């Protein structure tokens, strides 16, 4: 999975930014969803999908910047005839390390109230036969190579065949699942009350921070910092304007302070070359460190953020 130029991090931020008028609920993963997520997660993104569907602007923007890997998954889901747009409440994407050591895969999980009897009847009518993975019926999703399996009436797992197989292996106890990842499970408790949230492991954090820092990631100080990144998390909230919070957990207090200094330097450089709108946005961004954790927070009104989306600064972050 190529995440160098357009990470899952920036994709989730972009999807979330236009949802301010409609977000009100939390995006929490069920036990079924967690058990079907492989343990070695590099990044987990969870989004209130119903709120996203209710915002045409969010959908338009998402279509322009969503990474190819996620766009392929979502397109397959929407074109499968499963009526996900109407039935899904929460949509999650998990990027995880392949159990065979062949790289990173992505699996999607949708939660909602699915009309499974109607879906199965339609599969039968169209002579679509499943492939069995133990007791799990895995159905093809059209001709795009994607597959889907219903765990029950409220949870479905989808992705390429190998990703779905790994998800089922995790759920059935053949391999370890997300619930065995104590560090991330603990981190989840901090963020899953929000409508949009994400967790990243050390490698995912390094990729994300390299994208955020841009040219500053070439500095010698960054080489020292990146190897001491343990994990990160971020949330977005839209109850009163736009609020973004990110925390990067470092191995020690000094490293967190060094990372904060690097990010502050990048902020100053971008202020010097930015438009008045961009300078204002950077002024509203607070970068700090505390007890070994780098923290970044940003807040603005809905209208300010909507204007920022068209700025060169925003485009440079999501490209």
C-alpha positions in Angstrom: 0.0 0.0 0.0 1.6 3.3 -1.0 0.9 5.9 1.7 3.9 8.3 0.9 2.0 11.0 -1.0 -1.5 10.7 0.3 -1.8 8.9 3.7 -4.8 7.4 5.3 -4.4 10.2 7.9 -4.9 13.0 5.5 -7.8 11.1 3.8 -9.7 10.8 7.0 -9.1 14.4 7.9 -10.4 15.6 4.6 -13.5 13.4 4.8 -14.2 14.7 8.2 -13.7 18.4 7.7 -16.9 19.0 5.8 -19.2 17.2 8.2 -19.6 20.0 10.7 -23.4 20.7 10.1 -24.4 17.1 10.8 -22.0 15.4 13.2 -23.5 14.7 16.7 -22.8 11.1 17.6 -19.8 8.9 18.4 -18.3 6.4 16.0 -17.7 3.3 18.2 -16.6 -0.1 17.0 -18.7 -3.1 18.1 -17.1 -6.2 19.6 -17.8 -8.0 16.3 -15.9 -5.4 14.4 -12.9 -5.4 16.8 -12.7 -9.2 16.7 -12.7 -9.2 12.8 -9.8 -6.7 12.8 -6.3 -8.3 12.7 -4.1 -7.5 15.7 -1.1 -5.9 13.8 -2.9 -2.7 12.8 -0.8 0.1 11.3 -3.7 2.5 11.2 -7.4 2.4 12.1 -9.8 5.0 10.9 -13.5 5.1 12.1 -16.0 7.5 10.6 -19.7 8.3 11.3 -20.7 7.3 7.8 -24.3 8.4 8.1 -23.3 12.0 8.8 -20.9 11.9 5.9 -23.7 10.8 3.5 -25.8 13.7 4.7 -23.2 16.2 3.5 -22.9 16.6 -0.3 -19.9 18.8 0.1 -18.1 16.2 2.2 -18.8 13.6 -0.5 -17.6 15.8 -3.3 -14.4 16.6 -1.5 -13.8 13.0 -0.4 -14.1 11.8 -4.0 -11.3 14.2 -5.0 -8.7 13.3 -2.4 -9.5 9.8 -1.1 -6.5 7.5 -1.6 -7.0 4.9 -4.5 -6.9 2.0 -2.0 -9.9 3.3 0.0 -11.7 4.6 -3.1 -11.6 1.2 -4.6 -13.0 -0.4 -1.5 -15.8 2.2 -1.1 -16.7 2.0 -4.8 -17.0 -1.8 -4.6 -19.2 -1.5 -1.6 -21.5 1.1 -3.2 -21.8 -0.8 -6.5 -22.5 -4.1 -4.9 -26.2 -3.6 -4.5 -26.0 -3.9 -0.8 -27.6 -0.5 -0.1 -24.8 0.5 2.2 -25.6 4.2 1.7 -29.0 3.7 3.4 -28.0 1.1 6.0 -24.5 1.8 7.3 -24.0 3.9 10.4 -20.3 3.5 11.0 -17.5 2.8 8.4 -14.0 1.7 9.5 -10.8 1.0 7.5 -8.0 -0.9 9.0 -4.5 -1.0 7.5 -2.7 -4.0 8.9 0.5 -6.0 8.3 0.0 -9.1 6.3 0.5 -12.3 8.4 2.8 -13.6 5.6 5.1 -10.6 5.8 4.1 -9.5 2.3 3.3 -5.9 3.2 0.2 -4.0 4.3 -3.4 -4.8 3.5 -6.7 -2.9 4.1 -10.0 -4.3 5.2 -13.2 -2.4 5.5 -15.9 -2.9 8.2 -19.4 -1.5 8.0 -21.8 -1.3 11.0 -25.5 -0.7 10.7 -28.8 -2.5 10.3 -28.4 -4.6 7.2 -31.3 -6.4 5.5 -29.4 -9.7 5.3 -32.3 -11.8 4.3 -33.0 -9.6 1.2 -29.3 -9.6 0.4 -29.0 -13.4 0.5 -32.2 -13.8 -1.5 -30.7 -11.5 -4.1 -27.5 -13.5 -4.2 -29.5 -16.7 -4.7 -31.6 -15.1 -7.4 -28.5 -14.0 -9.3 -26.9 -17.4 -8.7 -24.0 -15.8 -6.8 -22.4 -18.6 -4.7 -20.2 -18.0 -1.7 -16.7 -19.3 -1.0 -16.6 -20.9 2.5 -14.0 -20.0 5.0 -14.9 -22.4 7.8 -18.5 -21.3 8.7 -18.1 -17.9 7.0 -19.9 -17.4 3.6 -17.8 -15.0 1.6 -19.5 -13.5 -1.5 -18.0 -11.8 -4.5 -18.9 -8.1 -4.9 -19.3 -7.8 -8.6 -16.4 -8.2 -11.0 -13.9 -6.0 -9.2 -12.2 -8.7 -7.2 -13.7 -7.6 -3.9 -15.5 -9.8 -1.4 -18.0 -9.3 1.4 -19.0 -11.4 4.4 -21.8 -10.7 6.9 -20.9 -11.5 10.4 -24.5 -10.8 11.4 -27.3 -8.3 10.7 -25.2 -5.4 12.1 -21.7 -6.0 10.9 -20.1 -6.7 7.5 -16.5 -7.1 6.4 -15.3 -6.3 2.9 -12.1 -6.0 0.9 -10.0 -8.1 -1.4 -10.1 -11.9 -0.9 -6.9 -12.2 1.1 -7.8 -9.2 3.4 -11.2 -10.7 4.1 -9.6 -14.1 4.8 -7.2 -12.6 7.3 -10.1 -10.8 9.0 -12.0 -14.0 9.3 -8.9 -15.8 10.6 -8.6 -13.1 13.3 -12.3 -13.4 14.2 -12.3 -17.2 14.4 -9.2 -17.3 16.6 -6.8 -18.7 14.0 -4.7 -15.6 14.4 -4.7 -12.8 17.0 -7.3 -10.0 16.6 -7.4 -6.4 17.6 -8.7 -7.1 21.1 -5.2 -8.7 21.8 -3.5 -5.4 20.9 -3.6 -4.0 24.5 -1.9 -0.7 23.6 -4.3 0.2 20.8 -7.4 -1.0 22.8 -6.4 1.4 25.6 -5.8 4.2 23.2 -9.3 3.6 21.6 -10.9 4.4 24.9 -9.5 7.9 24.7 -10.9 8.7 21.2 -13.9 6.6 20.4 -16.4 9.1 21.8 -15.7 11.3 18.8 -17.4 11.2 15.4 -14.1 10.8 13.6 -11.0 9.2 15.1 -7.9 7.3 14.2 -5.2 5.3 15.8 -1.7 4.7 14.4 1.1 2.4 15.5 4.8 3.5 15.4 5.3 2.9 11.7 2.0 4.6 10.8 2.9 7.5 13.0 6.3 7.9 11.2 4.6 8.0 7.8 2.0 10.5 9.0 4.5 12.8 10.6 6.8 12.7 7.6 3.8 14.0 5.5 2.9 16.7 8.0 6.5 18.0 8.4 7.3 18.0 4.7 10.9 19.2 4.0 11.6 19.4 7.8 11.5 15.5 7.8 14.9 15.6 6.0 16.6 17.3 9.0 18.9 15.3 11.2 16.8 16.1 14.3 13.9 14.3 12.6 15.9 11.1 12.2 16.4 11.1 16.0 12.8 11.8 16.7 11.1 9.3 14.3 12.7 6.2 15.8 11.2 7.2 19.2 7.6 7.5 18.1 5.5 4.9 19.8 2.0 5.6 18.6 -0.4 8.5 17.8 -4.1 9.3 17.7 -6.3 12.1 16.4 -9.9 13.1 16.6 -12.2 15.7 15.0 -15.1 17.3 16.6 -17.7 19.6 15.1 -20.1 20.5 17.8 -19.1 24.2 17.8 -17.0 24.9 14.8 -14.1 22.6 13.8 -11.8 21.1 16.4 -8.8 18.9 15.6 -6.7 17.2 18.3 -3.7 15.0 17.7 -1.4 13.3 20.2 1.9 11.6 19.3 3.3 9.4 22.1 7.1 9.5 22.2 9.5 7.4 24.2 10.6 10.2 26.4 10.0 13.9 27.4 13.0 15.3 25.5 12.0 13.7 22.2 8.5 15.0 22.5 9.9 18.5 23.1 12.2 18.2 20.1 9.3 17.1 17.9 7.3 20.1 19.1 10.2 22.4 18.2 10.4 20.9 14.7 6.7 21.4 14.1 6.8 25.0 15.5 9.6 25.7 13.0 7.5 24.3 10.1 4.6 26.5 11.3 6.7 29.6 11.3 8.1 28.9 7.8 4.6 28.3 6.4 3.3 31.5 8.1 6.1 33.5 6.3 5.0 32.3 2.9 1.3 31.9 3.5 -1.8 33.9 2.7 -3.5 36.0 5.4 -6.1 33.1 5.7 -3.3 30.5 6.1 -1.5 32.7 8.6 -4.7 33.0 10.6 -5.2 29.2 10.6 -1.6 28.6 11.8 -2.1 31.2 14.5 -5.1 29.0 15.7 -2.9 25.9 15.8 -1.3 25.1 19.2 1.7 22.9 19.3 3.1 21.7 22.6 4.5 18.7 24.5 3.6 17.2 27.8 4.9 14.2 29.7 6.4 12.6 26.5 3.5 13.4 24.2 3.5 15.9 21.3 0.1 17.6 21.1 -1.4 19.6 18.2 -4.7 21.3 18.4 -6.6 23.4 15.9 -9.9 25.1 16.1 -11.9 27.5 13.9 -15.4 28.4 12.8 -17.0 26.4 10.1 -16.8 29.2 7.6 -13.1 29.8 8.3 -12.3 26.2 7.7 -14.4 26.0 4.5 -12.3 28.9 3.1 -9.0 27.2 4.2 -9.9 24.1 2.1 -9.2 26.0 -1.1 -5.9 27.4 0.0 -2.4 26.4 -1.3 -1.4 25.3 2.2 -4.3 22.8 2.5 -3.6 21.5 -1.0 0.1 21.0 -0.1 -0.9 18.9 2.9 -3.3 16.5 1.1 -1.4 16.1 -2.2 
